[in-house]
Amino acid sequence: MKKMLSLAAMFAVLAYASPASAELKLGGDASVRLRDTSYTGDTANTKNDDLVWQYRVRLNASADLGDGYFFKALVMDENNAAGGWKTVGYGNTEAPLTLNVSNFYFGRMLKDCHYMVGRLPLGSFNNPIFDLTLYPTQPLENPVANINYDRVYGANYGTKIGDGMLNATLVVLDNESGNDTHLKGDGLLNDGYALHLDYKFNVGDVTLEPQFLTVLTNSDIWTQSLTVVHSQVTPYTFGALVGVPAGKLKLGFGAFFTDCNDSDPNSGAKTNYDGYQLRVKGEYGNFMAWYDYNHTTDKSGVTDVKYTNNFVWAQYKIPVYSSAAGSFTIQPTLRYLTNKTESNGVTYVDQQRLRSELWATVTF
């Protein structure tokens, strides 16, 4: 609590430091959430009908420096891999809420181009290309937003080309520290780097956004349990998002494919997998839902391992109060996930999980 008050005081001092200082705008949101989780199928090592109380606070800061220069930051708790949500612990003894600078970036916005650098937000909740690249065996339910807090360190440049906007983002995925040894990967560029390209344009009322993401230097591939499944590899992913308005209904479609055929330069371990993810999304008024399907085949071992996953997110946002200063909403949400893992005709995992949630959120 003292840390939160100190941050608030710091922001207040910066916002009113002097008439010559840039105006610092503050905002954010605070939420409480009731969640019930139940499993069917293979329920080994899981809790069934687990009712939990959760909460999250996020603070936004932005400053317009003039002539297109800007600064933005997001402050939130990052002490667990759950997108900033904290769960009330046994005996109400969970660790106190601590606020960290989750992302920050600064740059310049011009008429036909822009650039920015820092810890950049990815928007992965609506764009699964990073999910499929970094978590290819189970990219559903937004692991980059939950585990990686939807941000990455890097630099972005965007420019208008034709009728659309081309964005190029160079990101740093990890830090690999090595000495001058016989191992490959030592040296100046031994860290994990990736390049993300996307081009967004309209054809009539339809929005198209083809994308390409490639890991440039050797990096690790993870599972959602934060276990390295492949190390020192350079996968690539490509696909597109499509937005189609249909009266009051907004339809969205996405298709992405990832591939990796590589080997660890030091151990010689072979990595060979490919997979794809499909998304269908609809929005009508305050209702929003999407369906994801993923299938990935890992051919790195003696026998192929096939992962098949389905995910449904459905929510309805109920406005309670709204003004120029903020809003208060209630949001029932359902999240349904299925996981299936099989190899050589044998099914090792076949699990279904349902999460029913009730959110209460105030924005300010």
N, C-alpha and C positions, 0 to 999 in steps of 0.2 A: 504493500500500500504506500509506503514511504517513497518507493521508486516511482510509482505512478504519479504521486503528488509532485515529486521533483521534476519529472518530465513535463507535467502540465505547467509548472512554474517557469521552466525553461522556455517553453513555447510562448508563454505569455510575455516574458521579457523580450524575446526576439521579435514578437509581433509588434511591440510598442517601443522598440529601442530608441528610435529617433525618427523625425519626419523624413529623413533622407533614406531610411531603410526600406527595402521592399516589403510590401504588405504580405504578411503570412496568414493564409486562410486555414482555419482548422475545422475539421469535421470528423465524422466517423459513424460507427454503429456499435450497439451492444445487444446481445441476444442471450436468451435462455432457451434450452431445448430439452424436452422429455423424449427419450428414445427407448423403444423396446426391440430387442433382437431375438429372433427365433431361427433355429436351424432344422432342416430335414435332410434325409439321406445320410451320408457319411458325417456323423457329428462327433467324431473322436476329437478329444482335446478342445471342445468348444462348450460355452455356456448357453443353455437354452432358456428362452424367455428371460433375458437379462435386462431389467429395467434400470436405466441410469438417468441421472440429472446432469446436464452439462451447461456450460456458459462460455461466452466469447466476447472480448472487447477489442475493437480495432479503431485506431486513430489515424486520420489522414491529415497531412500538412502539405500545402502547396504555396509557391511564391512566384509571382510574375515580376521578373527583373526588368522588363522593358525591352523593346526592340526584338521581341520574339524569344528572348532567353527565359528559362523557367527552371524551377526545382520542385520535385514532388517526393513524398516519403509516406510510408505506411509503417505504423508501430503496432505490434501485436505480440501475444505470447507465443513462443516457439519451443516450449519445453516438452512437447510430445508430437508424434507424427500423426496429427489429426486435424490439420488445417487450422490450428489455433484454438480448437475446442478443448476445454478441460472438463474432466468428469469429477463430480463430488466423490471423495474417497471414503473409506471405512472410518466411521466415527467423525466424519466431517474434518478429516485431518489431511486432506490433499495439500500439496505444495501451494503456497500463495501465488496469485497471478503476478507474473513478472512480464514487463513490457520490453520488447527489443525492437530495434530498427530492422524490420523484416525486409523492406526494399526501399531504395532511394535512387533517384536518377535525376540528372540535369542535362540540359541541352538547349537547342534552339529550334523553334518552329517558324518556317518561312512559308511563302505562298505556295510554292511547288515542291518543297523538299523540307526535310528535318533531319536532325541527328541528336542522339542522346547516349549517355554512358552511365554506368552504375549497376546497381542490383535491380534488374529490369523485371517488371511483372510480365507473365507469359500469356495470361488469359486462357490457360489450359482447360478451364471448366467448359469452355465452348469450342476448344480446338484440341483434339486428342493426338496430334502428331508427336508431341514429346512423350505422352503416355506410352504409345506403341513402341517408340524408339528405346526408351529407358527401361520399360517393364514389358517386354514382348510376350511373356507367357501369361500375364494377367494384367492387361492394361486398363481394365474397366474400373469404374467407380473412382475415376480421377486421382490416380496415385500421385501425380506430380503436384496437384493442388493440395492434397492431404499430407504427403510425406515431404515434399520439397517446398511446400508453402508457396507454390505458384510463382516462383521467381528464380532468376539465374543471373550470375554476374556476366556482363558483356557490354557490347557497343552496337548500336543500331543506326542505320542510315536508310532513309526512305526518300524516294524521288518520284515525281509524276512522269510516267512514260505512256504516251498515247492517252487513252481514256481511263487509265488505271494508275494505281500506286504500287510501285515495287519497293519492298522492304528487304534489306539484308541485315542479319544479326549474327555477329560472331560472339559465341558464348564460351565460357570456361566451365567445364563440367566437374573437374576435380583437380587436386594438386598431387602430383606424383614426385616425391623428393628422392633423388638418387645421387649417389656419389660417382666418381670416375672409376667405374668397375668394368668388368667384361660383359655385364648385363646390358642388353639393348634397352633403350628408353631413357638412359641417362642423358643429360645435356640440357641446353637452354629451353627447347620446346618439348620437354618430356611430359608436360601436363596434358590433361584431356581437353581438347578443343572441338567445337562443332560449329557448323555454318547452317543457318536457317534462311531460306529464301521463300518469299511469297509475293504473289502478284494479285491484287484485288481489283476487279473491274465489273462493270454492269453491261449486260446485254438486254436492253429494254428494262423491265422491272426485275429481271433475274440477276442476282449477284453471284459471281464466280470468283473462287480464290484457290488457284493451284499452288501447291507448296512442295518444297524439297528440303530435307534435313539430312545432313551427312556428318558423321563423327570423323574428324580429320586426323586425330592422333589417338593412340590406344587408350581406351577407357573401359570401365567395368559396367556390366549389365546386371540388374538387381531383380529380386522378387519383392512382392509387397511385404514380406516378412523381414526385409532388409538383409537378405542373404545373397551374396554374389553368386550368380549362376554361370556367368562367363566373364573372364577377365582378359584385359588387354586386347580388345576387339574394336573394329571400326564399322559398325552397321550404317545403313542408309535407309531412309524412309521417304516416300513420295505419295501424293494424293491430292485431294481437293475437297473444299467445302462449297456447297451450293445453297443459296437462299432463294426461295420462291414465294412471293406473296400471293394469296388467294382470298381476296376480300379482307375480312377481318382475321382470317387464319394465316399465320406465317409458318411456312414449311421449310425445314432445313435438312440437307442430306450431306453425308460425308463418307468418303472411302479412302483408306490409306493402306499401303503395302510396305512392309519392312523386310530387309534381307541382310544376312551376314554370312560370309564364307571366309573365315579367317583362322589364324592360329596365334597362340601366345608366342611372342618372339623369344622368350626365355625358356619356358617349359616345353614348348612344341605342342601343347594341347590344341586339338582341332575344334573349331566352332563352326557349325553349319546349321542355320535355321532360317525360316521365313514364315511370315504370318501376315494377316490382314485384319482390318477392323472396319466395320460398316456402321453407320449411324443414321437414324431417322428421327427427326425432331419436329414437334408441333407446338405452337403457341396460339392461344385464343383468349384474348382478354387477360385475366389474372391466372389462367390455367396454363401450365407448361409441362410437357412430358417428352422423354426421348427413349429410344431403344437402341442398344449397342449389341453387336455380335462380333466376336473375335475367334479366330482359329489360327493357331501357331503350331508348326511342326518343327521339333528340334531333332536334327539328324546328326548331332555331334557324337553320339555314343554308338554302341554296337547295334542297338535297335532304335527305331524312331520313337519319340515321345510326342504325343499329340495332345494339345491343350484346346479345349472348346469352352468358351465363356459367353454368357448372356447377361445383360444388365438392363434394368428398367428404372428410370427415375420419373416420378410424377409428383407434382406439387400444385397447390392452389393457394394463392396469396389473398388474404382477406384484409382489406384496408379498415383500420379502426379510427385513425385520426391522421390528418395531413394538413400541414401549413407551410409557409415559406421557410420556417425555421427547422422543419424536420417532419418525421412521420412515425406512426406506430402501426405495425402489421402483425397478424397471426397467420402462420403458414403450416397447414398439415402437409406432410411429405411421406411418400412411400419409396423405398429403395429395395429392389429385388435382384439378387445376384445368384447365378448358378456357375459352378466350376466343375469341369470334368477333365480328368487326366487319364490317358490310356496308352499302353505300349504293348505291341505284339499280341493284340487281341484281349489283353487283360486291363480292366479298369481299376486304377489305384485310388482315385478320388472322384466322388460323385456327390456333390454337396449343393444344397440350396439354402440361401439365407435371406430372410425378410426383415427389414428394419422399418418400423412405423414410427414417425417422429411428429412432434408438435413444436414449432418454433414461435417465439415471441420476440420481435425485433424492433428496436427504436433506432432511427437514424437522426443525425443532428449535424 
